Every structure is written in structure tokens, then in C-alpha cells.
Amino acid sequence: MPRSERAAGAGSGAAGPPTSTRLIAVWLGALVMVFAVWVSGLLVPYFVNDLHRLPLEEVAGGMHDPKDLWPYASGSILGAVLRLALLTIALPLTPILGIGSAVFGTGLLLIPSRRQRLTASARTLTAAAVVLGLTMAAVSLSPFGYALTAWALD
């Protein structure tokens, strides 16, 4: 087979070169990092400060200012960096990346020409990204997620 046909994937049934597993791992890693900031900046302080014992409306209504609670009230650099990352990265990107990753990953897994380009490990990582994306979207767009977001933006 001539080199040009081999490079185009002729005869292999694939629609081009295989999708890089490394690229999908970076995609999954970015999702994990954004969701980790969301969890550590919203969910952990919510439970550590015993806000889960209060009505959700009271928490979202601003009666408990996050700046006065752990970890933000400690005055540490880590608390300040976490709050900055939460407000500038995690809050706006968690629902967007969640929905986008779920849609994009599902497309990669369900469209036959795209699925053929994925190795077994790339399919596994893509499936993990879809599950994490759905989790990110479901949690951040739920009434609970909205209440936590309102609390954080207070």
C-alpha cells in the first residue's frame, strides 16, 4: 500500500489517526481539578462549618457569610487562593465543563467513526470524563448547588 494511503488510514476502516490517550487524560485531569476546587471550596466548608444542619434557604439567603467561616476567615494564603480559584474558575466552569464534557464524550463514544479511533484506554478515560461531567453538571445545577453558589457569592 502506498505511503499516502497508509497515512490517510485507507484499508483500516478508521477515519484518521487514533485519538491520543494522553489528550483525553489531560481533558479528564482538567475536569478533576476544576471539580476538586468546587468540592474543596464549597462542599467541604459547607459541612465543616455545620451549615448542613441549617435550612438550605437560610444558608443561601446570606445569614452565614463565607468570609467569616473556615477556611476563609483564617486569613491564610491557602484560604485566599482557594476562594480566588473558586470564584474565578470553579463556579463559572463547573456546569459548563460538566455539560460540555458529557455531550462531547458521549459523542466520541457513540459515533462509530470516532469510537474506532479510540484505544481501549482512551474509551475508558472518555467514559470516566462523561460520568464526571454528568456528576459536575448534576451537582452544580441542582437546587443544592445553586444554594451553595449563592452562599459562596455572598
Secondary structure, 3 states (H helix, E strand, C coil): CCHHHHHCCCCCCCCCCCCCHHHHHHHHHHHHHHHHHHHHHHHHHHHHCCHHHCCHHHHHCCCCCHHHCCCHHHCCHHHHHHHHHHHHHHHHHHHHHHHHHHHHHHHHHHCHHHHCCCCHHHHHHHHHHHHHHHHHHHHHCCHHHHHHHHHHCC
